[in-house]
Amino acid sequence: MTGAPADLSAATISEIIEMALSDHTSFAQIRALHGLSPDQVKALMRRELTPGSYRAWRKRVRQFGDRRAIYK
């Protein structure tokens, strides 16, 4: 897994986190806007969120992905 780029501004990191937490924004949209792969987004989220928040986010993304054909 490759990590998220270290040269992102605090505002950009905040925007990416907000997009990733949204149930209406896919990883493809984040890649189109910021050029980050899903693995890079996950690495950024792991680095920036508390461990419990990260686990809750990953669980939610996995559960929605199992229920919907197109999600994240």
C-alpha positions as CSV (number, residue, x, y, z in Angstrom):
1,M,0.0,0.0,0.0
2,T,1.4,3.4,-0.9
3,G,1.0,6.2,1.5
4,A,-0.8,9.5,0.8
5,P,1.5,12.2,-0.5
6,A,3.1,14.3,2.3
7,D,2.9,17.6,0.3
8,L,-0.8,18.1,0.7
9,S,-1.9,21.3,2.4
10,A,-4.0,21.1,5.6
11,A,-7.0,22.4,3.6
12,T,-6.6,19.7,1.0
13,I,-6.4,17.0,3.6
14,S,-9.5,18.3,5.3
15,E,-11.4,18.4,2.0
16,I,-10.3,14.8,1.2
17,I,-11.4,13.6,4.6
18,E,-14.7,15.3,4.2
19,M,-15.2,13.7,0.8
20,A,-14.1,10.3,2.1
21,L,-16.5,10.5,5.0
22,S,-19.4,11.4,2.7
23,D,-21.6,8.5,1.5
24,H,-22.2,10.5,-1.7
25,T,-18.6,10.7,-2.9
26,S,-16.8,7.8,-4.5
27,F,-13.1,7.0,-4.5
28,A,-13.2,7.7,-8.3
29,Q,-14.4,11.2,-7.6
30,I,-11.6,11.7,-5.1
31,R,-9.1,10.4,-7.6
32,A,-10.4,12.7,-10.3
33,L,-10.1,15.8,-8.0
34,H,-7.0,15.1,-6.0
35,G,-5.2,12.2,-7.9
36,L,-5.2,9.8,-4.9
37,S,-5.8,6.1,-5.3
38,P,-8.2,4.3,-2.9
39,D,-5.2,2.9,-1.0
40,Q,-3.7,6.4,-0.7
41,V,-7.1,7.7,0.6
42,K,-7.2,4.9,3.2
43,A,-3.6,5.6,4.3
44,L,-4.5,9.3,4.7
45,M,-7.6,8.5,6.7
46,R,-5.7,6.1,8.9
47,R,-3.0,8.7,9.6
48,E,-5.5,11.6,10.2
49,L,-8.4,9.9,12.1
50,T,-8.3,8.4,15.5
51,P,-8.1,4.6,15.4
52,G,-11.7,4.1,16.4
53,S,-13.0,6.6,13.8
54,Y,-10.9,5.0,11.1
55,R,-12.2,1.5,11.9
56,A,-15.8,2.8,12.0
57,W,-15.3,4.5,8.6
58,R,-13.8,1.3,7.0
59,K,-16.6,-0.8,8.4
60,R,-19.2,1.5,7.0
61,V,-17.5,1.6,3.6
62,R,-17.3,-2.2,3.5
63,Q,-20.9,-2.7,4.5
64,F,-22.2,-0.2,2.0
65,G,-20.0,-1.8,-0.7
66,D,-21.5,-5.2,0.1
67,R,-25.0,-3.8,-0.3
68,R,-24.6,-1.6,-3.3
69,A,-23.0,-2.4,-6.7
70,I,-21.5,1.1,-6.9
71,Y,-20.1,2.6,-3.7
72,K,-16.7,4.0,-2.9
